[in-house]
């Protein structure tokens, strides 16, 4: 057991997120993080590009396209739709297997439509959802999500199709053998292998995590097996139990990462709401005393900080939130509001935040308004 102060815990997390470095290239970033969440909202540059930029100031969106084209990364589901390192491909196979055998799923199984969709792609090559016919408007007045779209998504989640690229953000589907390099390990990992992978990936980029966080969205029996694997890794010295002063939660860390506890700095970080650091809201509140909610899903009258409010950190401390929008037509980054956290001296950070916003505006192809 290692005891950490809350400050040491926060520093370890920031260090593990690679936010203090700025020297990694995009391939190194995604291989370290394990996944980068994809999001459709484009009020500012989309979340997956924003995550890379936060860790690599020279990043440009075309770089991710190049990683996809070179088959260095691929799309699948992590805790949400994500880009993942191609080298981790085999660890998506258990979920694909479960999806094939699951009685209930997000997308209904229609064997006839699935066979039709799959045969067209085998014959014609990569296709998008829009390449299939649209069904007529239903009784509800809404356009139905066409059966071919369900079939494409079902085949993708089962591993019968892969996403070869995106065109204007629309998925282009193809056969796995056309997307996954022959050199990639496609063997099914054992449950124990998969649990160890999940543990190592989570602790590598989160620094600290509880069993619930490692087994996010998993059922209790799965979390129990993760706990058993953690106990084995602790015995071998690879994992260390961590106690944080004043916090009851039991955390775990990679033993080697505890050497970096004090290695952080006071850089300003302007983050996406879907950044890997931000996504565990409960831990964010517990360890950083930062109660954060993305408000685009909240009715306008109930919003406190704005439609797409971005967290701002200075080193390991949350210091502000900014609601902004990229007006691409006029090439202006519009700042709707800027809220400082309690006990933050505005005069000491205002200039540094403005500098970061100017950099963010440039990233969005805009000037700061």
Buried (B, 14 or more C-beta within 10 A) or exposed (E): EBEBEBBBBBBBBBBBBBBBBEEBBBBBBBBBBBBBBBBEBBBBBBBBBBBBBBBBEEBBBEBBEEBBEEBBBBBBBBEEBBBBBBEBBBBBBBBBEEBBEEEEBEBEBBEEBBEBBBEBBEEEEBBBBEBBEEEEEEEEEEEBEBBBBBBBBBBBBBBBBBBBBBEEEEBBBBBBEEBBEEEBEEEEBEEEBBBBBBBBBBBBBBBBBBBBBBBBEBEEEBBEBBBEBBEEBBEEEBBBEBBBEEBEBBBBBBBEBBEBBEEBBEBBBBBBBBBBBBBBEEBBEBBBBBEBEBBBEEEEEEBEBBBBBBBBBBBBBBBBBBBBBBBBEEEBBBBEBBBBBEEBEEEEBBEBBBEBBBBBBEBBEBEBE
